Amino acid sequence: MLKQPDPNIAHPIPSAESMTFIKPTIKNPNIIVGDFTYFAGGDFESHVTHHYDFIGDKLIIGKFCQIAAGVEFVMNGANHQMNAATTYPFNIFGTWEQPAQAQSDLPLKGDTVIGNDVWIGQNATILPGVHVGDGAIIGANAVVGSDVEPYTIVVGNPAKPLRKRFDEELTGLLLKFKWWDKPIDEINKLLPILTCSDLEKIKAELKARLV
């Protein structure tokens, strides 16, 4: 008999130590990650850069996301003042007679939010303040500097939409159904639907369950 899925086990595959459920490894309270989201690269927090307490921005990632090795989340602390003659951050070195810039003078973008069931390909970079919708796919090596719509594939630098994964009807059904919020036992029963490649059958099944 299979063991019950447990999102609080850091290494769900004993023979693959680099495959990590992120949630149980997080120490920073400004990083919030949902159940069963995994990272294929070891220490996840080391891939969240320029994340400083005095700025207070959050990285929020949903459930069941798949984050490949080498993915980087660049937070707002990487931004420099751009509305002055120089972008150089004299104040951070403590040896120049320059106080810290006001946050209103910095190009802060707010929280970075990744939806549920998002696949982020190897070595992609997510820039500050980006919102990625549920079910999106980020191509390998992409640099994402603007929001990504749900169930959209984006690729390149800067990342641009390649195509929608599904038509509007199926996308709407999935966003309404929110399978990732179901109890584990129900998700187990839904697996034949969630992994089916017959999109019309999926539509019919979801419609029946949303009545």
Secondary structure as the mmCIF struct_conf table of DSSP 4:
data_model
#
loop_
_struct_conf.conf_type_id
_struct_conf.id
_struct_conf.beg_label_comp_id
_struct_conf.beg_label_asym_id
_struct_conf.beg_label_seq_id
_struct_conf.end_label_comp_id
_struct_conf.end_label_asym_id
_struct_conf.end_label_seq_id
HELX_LH_PP_P HELX_LH_PP_P1 LEU A 2 PRO A 5
TURN_TY1_P TURN_TY1_P1 PRO A 7 ASN A 8
BEND BEND1 ALA A 10 ALA A 10
BEND BEND2 PRO A 12 ILE A 13
TURN_TY1_P TURN_TY1_P2 PRO A 14 SER A 15
TURN_TY1_P TURN_TY1_P3 GLU A 17 SER A 18
STRN STRN1 THR A 20 PHE A 21
BEND BEND3 ILE A 22 ILE A 22
HELX_RH_3T_P HELX_RH_3T_P1 LYS A 23 THR A 25
TURN_TY1_P TURN_TY1_P4 PRO A 29 ASN A 30
STRN STRN2 ILE A 31 VAL A 33
TURN_TY1_P TURN_TY1_P5 ASP A 35 PHE A 36
STRN STRN3 TYR A 38 PHE A 39
BEND BEND4 ALA A 40 GLY A 42
HELX_RH_3T_P HELX_RH_3T_P2 PHE A 44 HIS A 47
STRN STRN4 VAL A 48 THR A 49
BEND BEND5 HIS A 50 HIS A 50
TURN_TY1_P TURN_TY1_P6 ASP A 53 ILE A 55
STRN STRN5 LEU A 59 ILE A 61
BEND BEND6 LYS A 63 PHE A 64
STRN STRN6 GLN A 66 ILE A 67
TURN_TY1_P TURN_TY1_P7 ALA A 69 GLY A 70
STRN STRN7 GLU A 72 VAL A 74
HELX_RH_3T_P HELX_RH_3T_P3 ASN A 76 ALA A 78
BEND BEND7 ASN A 83 ALA A 85
HELX_RH_3T_P HELX_RH_3T_P4 PHE A 90 PHE A 93
BEND BEND8 GLY A 94 GLU A 97
HELX_LH_PP_P HELX_LH_PP_P2 PRO A 99 ALA A 102
HELX_RH_3T_P HELX_RH_3T_P5 GLN A 103 ASP A 105
BEND BEND9 LEU A 106 LEU A 106
STRN STRN8 THR A 112 ILE A 114
BEND BEND10 ASN A 116 ASP A 117
STRN STRN9 TRP A 119 ILE A 120
TURN_TY1_P TURN_TY1_P8 GLN A 122 ASN A 123
STRN STRN10 THR A 125 ILE A 126
TURN_TY1_P TURN_TY1_P9 PRO A 128 GLY A 129
STRN STRN11 HIS A 131 VAL A 132
TURN_TY1_P TURN_TY1_P10 ASP A 134 GLY A 135
STRN STRN12 ILE A 137 ILE A 138
TURN_TY1_P TURN_TY1_P11 ALA A 140 ASN A 141
STRN STRN13 VAL A 143 VAL A 144
BEND BEND11 SER A 146 SER A 146
STRN STRN14 VAL A 148 VAL A 148
TURN_TY1_P TURN_TY1_P12 PRO A 150 TYR A 151
STRN STRN15 THR A 152 VAL A 155
TURN_TY1_P TURN_TY1_P13 GLY A 156 ALA A 159
STRN STRN16 LYS A 160 LYS A 164
BEND BEND12 ARG A 165 PHE A 166
HELX_RH_AL_P HELX_RH_AL_P1 GLU A 168 PHE A 177
HELX_RH_3T_P HELX_RH_3T_P6 TRP A 179 ASP A 181
BEND BEND13 LYS A 182 LYS A 182
HELX_RH_AL_P HELX_RH_AL_P2 ILE A 184 LEU A 194
TURN_TY1_P TURN_TY1_P14 THR A 195 THR A 195
BEND BEND14 SER A 197 SER A 197
HELX_RH_AL_P HELX_RH_AL_P3 LEU A 199 LEU A 210
#
